[in-house]
């Protein structure tokens, strides 16, 4: 394409002449004729410059290049400087890609083709004319090492842009980077201040002033070394107020930054949450940035925070939560003895800003109520005289009357075997559940920490056998702890396959199995003259794929493998899958280190067929698999939703469609 101005000068002159003629025609003034002799002048013969020949020459010269709609410049252009009496002066709108002398600098592959306006000024004497050409400069066919390096550095520096970094943060410095084509490159790191950030990403805060630390990542692409910097501001260490006790720390109030020396960790959730004591009181830490060990003594530093009116030790960027090994003696907390849960409930108030929650450890005697279908909230302590024969209200999700729920993040499963029995255990009160209108507590013991009183030896045998359990399936070799002596009861084991199961050590060997086999293990319990036995079937070996309809009948904690189409999901770690026989939910524990990875994988495969492995579970009646492995199989076809316009929208009608993709008006 071009913009041609060749007739502009000629047109202007003609227009001017036309105007002058018009003015002369309007002059009607009468004057006396002059008698002076006219002056003699040589007529002017020079006219406007005709640029057309020069333009025609350019069009001929560049017919296949600048004037071609398909031309893409890959090599330097030869730009002519003259033609006859005409001179040509060239200028580029973007000299980064096309210089004024025609030199081509091709764009990077990632930049794509670039269009440049190339203007030629045609001159003759004092007159000139311009013509524009649109030139496409073609991008390179392959990425340059510099482009590849930029892609790798985007991967390497996929790090949050925190305003401040503290020793409580995790700075993940990768040692292998990837470009957009998944090619890997070794990354080496250097740091401007290794005392504050090491090349492994360990952060140590300075005293008195914030410090900017420059981390440099270096890679090599096609024998060329590239480096990129990133500046991280390490926050100065905040000064904490040292206190003598947990009570003194809490008394300082919200956001008080305190150091509590010489406290002992007395309990942990699997997620890493910490309960610690100074020998008098107990305090809680949610999701600490450090790993603690039960029984170890630490000097803890953090901010006092009240979460739903329950105190805890927390941290922030500028006031990090830290733990340092302490030389102080181990301390323990003495349990407050409660005759029953009624004593605990009457002594405990619903937390408020005026009366915050207290983490009190109780020794309590109560009966256990367990209902598997209630999922995570299935174990309760009820009064010793609880009527287990009384019916629950329709849709109930907790026992009748007073109850204290055992929190599922603690060792709730240990107590499941004691349903209907009176026990004595130690619990730490955790708070009040507004959804259940119940207080809830933690049990951190094992079966050995459960005290039982038996009316006779038969009851003891029954209780001991209740503690004998094996998983529904075992796909890898492992060794189980065998309960051999409990409550004065001795337990011996026999098996249908001694090659696979060792009745002395509890080891299961699946190495020789190519298909899954079912074996039985029989536990025989004896106390005095009372003897009873319990036989458990275990599926051992490679896990076969089961229909979802079959998995729905599995017991909780049974391992299952299914293949189906992921139909929807993403809400609170929950997805849904169906295989033509039925539907089931897929659940990912938000506390898992792999949570984000699982979520990304499933979100990107909604509509696709996947193989899922996990433990069967139920949550408030919802059937689900707690996913341990997920593998893409193939792209799926859209799942047709079931129309339920004619369905009665009540529990009975909807339950049959649990986990199913439906539509309704």
Secondary structure, DSSP 8 states (H G I E B T S, - for coil): ---B-TTHHHHHHHHHHHHHHHHHHT---------S---------------HHHHHHHHHHTTTTTT-TT-EE-S------EETTEEEEEEES-TTTB-TT--B----TTT--EEEEEEEEEEETTEEEEEEEEEEE---SS--HHHHHHHHHHHHT-----SSB-TTS-----SEEE-TT--EEE-EEEES-TTTB-TT--B---SSS-EEEEEEEEEEETTEEEEEEEEEEE------EEESSHHHHHHT-TT-EEEEEEEEEEEE-TT--EEEESSS-EEEESS-SS---TT-EEEEEEEEEEETTEEEEE--SSS--EEEE--S-------EEESSHHHHHHH-----SSS-B---EEEEEEEEEE-GGGGGG-EEEE-TT--TTS---TT--S-SSSEEEE-TTSSHHHHGGGBT-EEEEEEEEEEEETTTTEEEEE----GGG-EE--SSHHHHHHHHHHT----SEE-S-EE-----EETTEEEEEEES-TTTB-TTT-EE--TT-SS-EEEEEEEEEEETTEEEEEEEEEEESS--B--HHHHTTS-TT-EEEEEEEEEEEEETTEEEEE-SS-EEEEE--TTSTTHHHHHHHHHTTTTSEEEEEEEEEEETTEEEEEEEEEEEEE-------EE-TTS--SHHHHHTTTT--EE--
